Amino acid sequence: MNDRLLEGTDPLAGLDDIDWASHRHAYGPAADVPDLLRALFRPDEAADAADTLLVNLHHQGGWVASASVAALPFLVRAATDPSVTAAVRIDLVDLVACVAAEGNRVEPRWIAPGWAEAWNTAVPGLLPLLDDPEPEVRTATVSALEEAHGRADQALAALWARHAGESVPEVLGALVAATGVLARHADRERAATHARLLGLTAPDAGPGERLRAVAALRASGSEGGNHARVVAEVLAGGDLGGYRVPDAVELLGGDLAERAGHLAGLLRNPAASTRHEALEAVAGELSRRRSALPLLLSAVAERLDDPEPDNRLFAARVLGMCGTAALPWADRLAAMVTDEGESYLPARDSALWALSRTGDPRCADPLARRLTGERPGFAYFSVHSAGWWTHELSLSETLGPLVAHARVLLPPLRARLRDARSVDEARALCQSLTPWGPAAAPAIPELCALLETDAAVWAADALAEIGPEAAAVVDRDRLRALIDAPPEGQAFAPRALARAYGRLTGDRGPALALYLPRLDEPYGNDHTAIVLGELGPAGAPYTGRLRELLRAEAAGWVPVRVGEALWRITGRSEEVVPVLVAAIEPYTSGGVTRAVTETVRLLGGIGPAAAPAVPALRAFLDADERPVEHGSWRSVPDDDELCAAARKALRAISGDVI
């Protein structure tokens, strides 16, 4: 790679001198890249060619391909060629930025030889694009130059020169953010950049500009004492100049009480959008720290009367996330589940869910009415994702914990099971009943009928949880036949059906036949050890292999599943407890998964012999920062579930939780 490729007047000069077939991209040999690069200069083909190059050269990231090294100078030439449309040039600069970001992020072994040199050589060719007439081109260029760590001083000088003449807010914001990142890697421009950024935090600057400057200073490694003061001043003013509330509060850092005070004020801001962003920021604080509940939940409850419908929805969702902590506002939530109390249906849905999460019995009748109507208001699937988008809530996750209200909910649930219009609906209804166990027995006829449908797997699970009453009437021959001929397209079905069959009939033969060949597979919640544990003492022939597997994985599902199987088979805890304790100890400070919570439950089941787990269990309960994943609607419920399991385990082990 050399400067000649960037300086030639022909943008494709040197293209045919490269042995492209010897280079690779995400889909194999890069023999197609030359034609794609040529197509960038043919208007009818350019957009598709740029898209294909993005997919081939960047794909999902994680590496820098040798084809990216070879293609880089041609991408830069096309991006700076005025004959190429602005939309395509933006795509090309974005591609360059994506690849450069991976070059700065991934381990050296995933970066093709010559990338650093090629990128340093290419950077000067991008600098003219900072003066492109199209703001989107300028913004994309700033993002690419932000990755120019090896030429940080040159890039900073160019960015500040552009900043002096820039008038478009989006471009200005990108310029300031990029200078903060590059300052970490700069030499001669570092001090000057800090000085300029500090100047942008002055009171006479706009609020958004001040916050962006603080963010850039923090990104640069500067932690001056005035940063928090600047953020506090902007937050107190209420006008964030387009900066998002959650991002501004994160910049504030420091004391939770101070952040909570600012958020309480922003929740009363005249702008509906600001109040919504403040609700998001509050949700983030609640998802992270237990001590945020008394500081912020009452301010959230005030938003149940917000004039903006989506803010009422969000406030109800936050209260529901917090479960029984929202009990003081149960009356207001109960009022919202009626047509008169809340006209906006999605907000009414969230209020009903929140009421159910508090444990208030007033949720039962409205939920029963929903089940008899055309629109239940809840989804037939569950969503697992970070962030605060207000997706439909899961029907099964809403109804599953409500076994105490089975008398009210079972009649409409049974009717809906009989009339289920899709496999998704039938699955969700079965999954709603499964946690109820024997209390779901009145639905046995409907569940047995579903064994003749594509929802048989979930019906069988629910029947198995009901237990002996279901076992006495289930069609064993039908269930056995399903194992060999499951519903089409359900590869998981034979194993699940075999387990249900074993639990209902006592015949574990079909399950063992399907699971034993998978004994050495280190995978999750469907581990073969579950079936072996169900054998009890009859599983003794497998204890040798289980002991080998017990220490094969230090964390995750394998220790808990294998440990439980060994304990149930042998009745001995001394070989299991040390492994289980070691599997949860690393998570007392964060990163708890469902496997950790299940391990805590198992330790409680073992009882006094699990005494070595007590310090870890107390650490889970004593933490202020929730040790689960933060930043989603599941954070608080997952933490509540962990704490409940830890308290129950401590009571079983030592008789108390003090």
N, C-alpha and C positions, 0 to 999 in steps of 0.2 A: 504494500500500500504506500502511495507517495503523493506529493502535492500535485503532480502532473494531472492526476485524474480529476482534481477539483478545479484546475485552472484552464482546462481546454475549452474552446468555444463550442465544440460539439458535445452536447450533454451526454451522449452515448459513447464518446471516445474511449477506447480501451475495453469496451464491453466484450468483444469477441476474443480478446487476448486471455480471458480467464477460462480455466477449465471448470465450468459450472457443474458438470456431472460429478466432479470430485468433492464438491461441497454438499452439505446437507441442511435441510430445514425440517420443520415439524412433520412433514409427510414423506421424508426420504430424500433421495438425490435431488439437487436443485437445478436440474436441467431445464425446468420450466421458467426459471427466473428471468433469463434474458428476454424472452418474448413478453413477459409481464412488464418488464421495465420499458421495452419499446412501446407497449400499448399505452403507457402513461402519456405519450405525446400524440395519441390518436383520440380526439375528443369523444367519439362514440364508445370507446372501449376503456377510457381512462379510469372512470369511477369503479368499474368492476375489477380492473387490474389492481387498483389500490386496495380494494377490499380483500382480494385474494392474497396480495403480498402481506397484508396484516395477519391474515389467518396462517399463512405458511411460515412467515418469519418470526412472528411473535406468538401466535396461537394463544395459549393460556399462560405464557410466561414460564418462569422457572429456570431458564437457561438463555444463553446467547449462542445461536447457531453459527456455524462457519459461513453459511450463506448470507447471514446478516452482516458479517464483516465484509464480505465481498461486495454486497449490494449497497452498503452505506453511502459511498460517494455518489452513486447514481441517484439514490433517493434524495440526497441533499440538492443535487443539480436540478432534478425535476421540481422539487419544492420551491426553488428560487427562480424557476423559468417562467416568465410572464405569459408564455403561450399556454401554460397549463392552468385550468380553471382554479379559482380560489378554493372551491370545495375540495377538490382533489389535493391541492397543496396542503390544506389543513389536515387531511387524512394522512398525508405522507409525513408531515412534521409530527403528528401524533404517534405514528408508527416509530419514528426515530426516537421520540421521547420514551415510548414504552420499552424499546430494546435497551436504550441507555439506562433506564431505571433498573432493569434487570441486571445490567452489567455492574451497577453499584450495589445491588442487593444480594445476589446469590453467591454461593461459595465459588472460589476460583475454578474448581474442577468442572463446573457447569458452564464456563465461559470459554468460547473458542479462542485459540491463540490469535493474537494480533488485534483483539477488539480494542483494548485500551489505546493503542497507537492509532488505530483507525478513527476512534471517536475523538481523540485530541486533534487529529488532522481535520476532521469534518467540522468541528465547532466554528472556526472562523467563517466557514461558508454559510452558516445560519445567521450570523449577525446582521446582514442587510435586511433580513425579514422583520427585524424589530421596527423598521420604518415602513413596512408594507401598508398600503392604504386600507386593507381589510382588518378590522379589530380582531376578528377570530383568528386570523393568521398570526397577528402579533401575540395574542394570548397563547396559542399553541407553541409559538417559538419560545416564549418565556418558560413554559413548562419543560421544553427540551433543554434549554440552557441551564435550568435549575439542576440538571444532572451532569453539568460540565465541571465536575469536581477537579479534574486535572488541569483545567484552564480557568479556575475560579476567579483569579484576579482580572483576567481579560473579560470574562463574562460579566463580572460585577461592574466594571467600568462602562461596558456597553449598556447594561440594564439601567444604571443611574443616569446615563446620558439620555436614554429613552424616557425615563421617568420625568425628566425636566420638561419634556414637550408633550407628555401624554395627557389626554383629557377624558378618555373613556374609563369609567369607574372599574369595570371588570378587568381591564388591562392593568390599571394602576394597582388593583389588589393583587393580581398575579405577580407583578413586578416586585412589590414589597415582600411578598411571601418568598419569592425566589432568592432575594438578597439575603434573607435570614439563613436559608439553607446553605448558600454558597459561602457565607462569611466563615462558617466552620472550617472551610477548606482553603481559605484565602491567606495570603501573606500581607502584601503591601496594601491591599484594599480593605483589610479587616477593620482596622481602627476607624477609617473614614466611614465605612458602612455603619458601624455602631453609632457614630456621631450623627449621621443622617437619620437613622432610625429613631434615635432619641429625640431629635428635632421634630419628628412626625408625631411624637406623643404629647407635644405641648398643648395647653388648653385651647389655643387658637386654631388648632387643627380640627377637622370634623371627627365626630365620635367613631365612625367606622374606620377612618384612617388611623386614629389613635390605637384602636384595638388591633388592627392589622399590624401596626408597628410593634406593639408589645408581643404579638405572636411571633413576628420575625425575630425580635431580640431574643426571645426564649429559644427559638429554633437555632439561633446562632451560638447559643451557649451562654449568653449574657443573662445573669440573674440579679440584676440591680434591684435595689430596695424600692425604687419608685414604680416598678411595674404594677404591683398590686394596687397601689394608690390610684394609678391612671385608670385601671379597669374599674375600681370601685366608683370613681367619679363618673365614669360613663354609665355604669349600671344605675347609679343613683339618679342620673338625669332622665333615664327611661327611654331615650332615643339612642339606638345602637348603630344608626347609620347603615342599616342593611346587614350588619353582622348578626349572626344567629345567636340567640340567647344561650343555648347549651354550650356553644364554643366560647362565648364570652365568660360564662361562669367557670368553665374549665381553666381559662386563663387566670382567673382570680386566684385559684388554688387556696392554700391556707386553711383557715378555720371554717368548719362546717356551719357553725352558728352564723358567721358573717355571710356566707353564701346563702343560707336559708333566709336571712333577713332581706337580702337583695331580691331573692326569688319571690318572696311574699309580696314585695312591692310590685314586681313585674307581672305577677298574676292579676293585679288590679290595673294594669296599664290600659289606657283608652283603646289601643289598637288590638283588635281580635287576633291578628297574626302574632303579635308579641306575646299575648296571653297564651296562645297555643304553644309557642316555642318555650315559654316559661314552664308550661305543664310538662313538656318533653324533658326539660332540664331537671325538674323535680322528680320525674320518673327515674331519671338516671341516678340522682342522689339516693333515692329510696332503694334502688336496685343494688347500690353499693354498700350503704351503711345502715345498720339497724337503728342507730341513734337518730337517723333522719326522720323517723316516723313521728315522734312527738313534736318535732320542729316544723314539719311541713304538711302533715296530713289535713289539719284543719283548714289551711289555706286552699288546699285542693278541693275540699268539700264545698267551699264557697262557690267554686266554679260549676257546681251542679245547677246553679241558677244563671249561668253565663248566657247572655243573649245570643251568642253564636252556637248553633246546634252542635257542630263538631267539637267545640270546647266542652260542652256538657257530656258528650260521648266520651271524650278523653278523660275527663275528671272521674266519671263513673268507672272507666277502665282502670285508672290508677287505684281507686279505692278498692276495686275488686282484686287487683293484684296483691293488695296488702292484707287480704283475708280478714281474720277476726279483728285486726287492728282498726277496721272500718266500722265496727259495731256501733260506735256512738252516732253514726249517720245512717243507721238502718232505716229509721222512719222516713228520712228524705228519699232514700233509695226505693223503699216500698211504694212511696207516692209516685215515683217515676215510672213504675211498671204498668200504669194504666194509661188509657188514651187521654184522659183529662190531665194527668200529671206530666206527661211527656209526649209531645206530638211527633217528635222525630224518631222514627222507628229504630234506626241503628243505636241511638242513645238509649232508647228503652231496652234494647237487647243487652247492652252493656250494664245497665242498671240492674236488670234481672240477674245477670251473671254475678254481679258484685254482691247482690243480696244473698245469692246462694253461697257465695264464698264466705260471707260472715257467719253462716250457719243459721240465719234467721228463718224460722219455719214459714214465714210469709212468702217465701219463694215457691213453695210447692204448688199451690193452686194456679198461679200464672203459668208455671212451666207445664202443668197438665193441660191447660187451655191451649198453649202453643202446640203441644203434641197432637191435639185434635184438629188443628187448623192446617190450612194449605201452606203457610209459611212458619216453620218452627223458629226461624231467626238464628239458627245455629248451623254451623257447617258439618258435613259428614266426614270431615278429615281434620287432622291436627296440623298446625303450623309450628315449625321449629326454626326460628330465625332471630337474628339480632335486630335491634332497632325498635321503633315505636310506631310502625304502621298499624292502623286499626283494622286488621283483617277480621273476618267473621270468626267467632269463637267456636270451639269444638263442642258438638253435642255430647259426645261420649265423655269428654273431660268435664263438662258441666254436670251431667247427670250421675256420673260414676261415683262421686263422693256422697250422694244423697240417699243412701240406703235407709236412713231414718225416716224418709218420706215415701217409702215403697208403697204403702197402702194407697196414697193419693196418686202416685205416678204410674203404678203398674197397669191399671185399666187402659189409659191411653197408649202406653207403651205397647201393650199386647195388641191393641187394635191396629196400631201403626205397623207392628211386625207382620200382621196378617195381610196388610195392604201395601207392603213395601214395594215401591215402584222401580227400584234399582238395587244392584248389588251394593253400591256405596251406602245407600240408606240402610239396607238390612245389616251391613257390617257395623255401621255406627250404632244402631240400636242394640245389636248383640254386645258390642263393646261397652255400651252403657250399663248393661245388665251384669256383665262378667264380674265386676268388683263386688256386686251385691251378694254373691255366693248363694247360700240356701234361701235367702230372702227373695230371690228371683224365682223360686219354685213355681208360683202360679203361672209363669210364662213357659213352662215345660212343653205344653202342646204346640205352641207357636214355634219354639226353638226346634222341636223335633220335626215339624213340617219343613223348616228351612234346610234340613239335611238333604232334601230333594232338590236343592237349588245351588246356584254358584256361591251362596253365602254359607255353605255347609261348614267351612273351617271355623268361622267365628261363632256359629251356633253350637258347634261341638265344644269349643272352649267354654262358652257360657254354661252348657250342660255339665261339663266336668267340674266347674266351680260350684255348681249347685250341690253336687255330691250324690249320696245314696238315693235320694228321692228321684233324681233324674236317672241314675243307673238302673233303677227298678223298672223303668218303662221305655228306655231308649231302644231303638231297633238296632241290636248289636250286629246283625248281619249286614244291614245297610251301612253302618259305620265302618265295618271291616271292609266292605267292598269299595268304599270311597278311598281307602288308603291305596288300593291298587288302581283305581280309576278316578282320580280327583277331577275337580272342575278344570276345564281347559284353560291354559295360560297361567296356572298357579303352581309354579315349581316348588314353592315352599309348602304346599298343602299336604303332601304325604307325611312329612315328619310331624307337622302340627296335628294332623288327624290321628296319627299313630299314638302320639302322647295322650291325646284326649281319650282315645279308645282304651289305652292302658289304665288310665285313671278311672274310667267308668266300668271297665270289665275286670280289672286285675290282671289282664293278659298283656304283659309288657313285651311279648315276643316280637310283634311287628315293629315296635319302636326300637328295640335293640337291633333288629336287622337293618334298620335304616340309619341308626345313629352310630353304632360301634365302628363302622368303617371310617367315621369322621372323628374318632377320638383324639387323634393327634393334631387336628386343626385348631389353631389358637383363637377361634372366633367366639365372640360375644355371648349374647344373652341366650342363644340357642345351643349352648354347649352340650355335648354328649353327657357330661357329668350330671346334668339335671336328671336325665333318665336313670342313670346308675344310682343316684341318690334316692330316687323314688323306690328302688328295690329294697332299701333298708339292708338288714343283715344278709339278705340273699345276694347282695352285690359283692360279697367278700372276694370272689375270684378276680375282681378287677382292682383291688386295693393297691397292688404293687404298681400297676401302671398309673393309677391316680396319684400315688406318692411321688412318682417321677414328674408328673405334670404339675404338681402343687407348686414347685419352685421354678417352673419354666418361665413364668411371667411374674414380674414384681408387682404389677398393678393391673387394673382393668377387671374384666369379667372372669378371667381364668382363675385367679386366686379364690374369689368368692364362690364360683360354681364348683370348682374341684374341692375346695375346702369344705363346703357344705355337704357334698357327696360323701367325702371320707368320714365326716362327723356322723352323718346319718347311718352309714354302713357299720362303722366300728364303735360308735358311741364314745370315742376318745377325742378329747379336745386338745390335749397337750401338743400334738403335732400340728394342729391346725391354727390355733390361736396366734402363735408368733407370726405366722405368715399373714394372717388377716390384719393383725395390728400393723405390721410393716407395710401393708397395702394401703392403709388409710393415713398413716402418720405424715407422709409428704404433703397431704392435702389440707392439713389444718390451717395453713395460711392461704389457701386458694386453689382453684382448679377442680373443685369437687364435681364429679360426674355421677350419673345414676348408679354406676357400679359401686362407687364409694358409699352412697346411701344404702344400697342393698347390703354391703359388707357390714355397715353399722347395725342394720337390722339383724343380720345373722349373729353378730357378736351378742346382741341382746337375747337372741334365742338360745345361745349357748349358756348364758347365765353367769353365775359366780366364777366359773372357771375362766371367764374372759376378763378377769380383773386387770391384766396388763394393758387392756385397752382404755382404762379409765382416764389417764392423762390426755389422750387424744380426744376422747369424747368430751371431756370438760373444755378442751381447747376449742372445739367446734362451738360449744355453747357460750364461751366467754368472749369470742371474737366480736368486735364491732363491725369490721369490714366483713361482709358476707363472703364465705369461702367458696361460693358458687360462681358461675360465670355471670358477669354483670351486663347490664345494657339490654335486657329484653323483658317481655311480659312474664317470662318464666322465672326470672331471677328470685323474686321474693317467694313465690310458691315453692320453688326448689329448695330455698334456704329454710323455709318453714318445715318442709318435709324432712330435711336433714336434722333440724333441731328436734322435731318430734321423735324421730328415730333414736337420736342420741339420748334424749331424756328417758325414753322407754328402756333403752339398753342400760343406762345407769341405774334405773330402778331395779331392773332384773339382776344386775351384777352386785350392787351394793345396797339396794334398798331405798336409796334416795338420790336426788340430783343436786344436793347442796355441795 
